[in-house]
């Protein structure tokens, strides 16, 4: 298949890391709270016979100067409207933590439009009905927010300890927590009819079978699981295992 140049990346919410789109198989990635597209930069070229695409969210990295979105529905609409030029013949959506929730809702929207992905991989993310409400992020001081992020493992510990870095990243974290707090699952929405793979860290406070059952309430397709050594950020500590498993799962996925 001949290579296709991606759309001008500065104009869209997704990046191919300046690589042409060569394959029918695409892995489109959504970052964790406060994260950016750079987390997936070194994934490009490491998934066999697949292009890697990542969401570029406002308020961080290449879009640092733009105000971050704080409403889940508005962010979802922006992502769905921008994603179509990056879809392949067999697309897999991947998201970690908050990104997993985005991947799930983007998949439901795409399915309703007739562009269902072949597979959705939801990593380190609670099912919609089990998401616990928390204090409003805008009401928390920086110190309280940082302490909560550290305790709950929401960001790698080395990042929390770098206060200069965190001062730059906190606005995006705060905005993303507002995004999560604003999430409301539409009870009238159809369950996702595509296969879902749940990834989790074996050292997380997590009951795999309960999680599978909770996700099965909003997914009519098959739901299966893979565990990886590590805590919430096993996507970093077990990165190669994660990439190998993604490649195998994508190779098995069929529309």
Phi, psi and omega in degrees: 000134180286152181287146177240126178290134180289164175301161178304115193291335179291347184259357187231167183271010181227153178228147172254012182058039178063021175260140175292152177277114187251340192238156172289330179276130179231140171248112180253122192248144178237128188279164174288170182304129180082350183274169181225186184293337184297337178302331185255004184301314183277003171282332182300129181087357183250359173255115185304132174055039180212145172270148176248128179235143180229144176290139176249101183268145181296151175091007180206156174046239187292349178238033186300323185285349182270146178295134180287145176288144180238001182241128185298311184299318180294319178295318178301315180299318180297317182294315183294321180293330185266347193278335191305318180297346184257358180286142176250187178293329178223095186258135171247133174260134179232135175213141179250133178059239176305324178299330177294320178294320176297316180300318180298312183287325174298318179299317179296319179295317179296320179298319179296335180266003180084017180238045186300137175288159177289329186203148173236125178251117183249117191245126175056044188223131177289152175293153186309315185286345182262001179293125185269132176291151183219169177304149180298127183304327182291345180268356183264138174289164179301317182295318179294318180296316179297318180297319179294320178297320181291314183297318185271002178066027182288340175222154178301142185300326181294333178285318181298323183286345179266091187295325179298316178295317183294327177298327177284327187268339186303320178302321178291320176300312182299317179297318181292326175293326173294321176303311181296318181295333181274354184292131174225119179288132179284112183294341180271351183291144178290143174302150177292126185265013182254160177297141178234133173249129178256124175255141180211157176271133184291346178261004175285156171282092196205130175255102187308313184292322176297319179295318180298317180294321180294319178290327180296342177290335182242009179229123177268345174281176180293141178240122179228171190224154170221131176257147181229146179297135179127174178270213186300328181261042174300338178297339173267309186290333179240040189304313183295320176299319180297313181297318178299318182290320176301314180302317180293317181295321178294322181294330180275341187289139178225145174278000000 
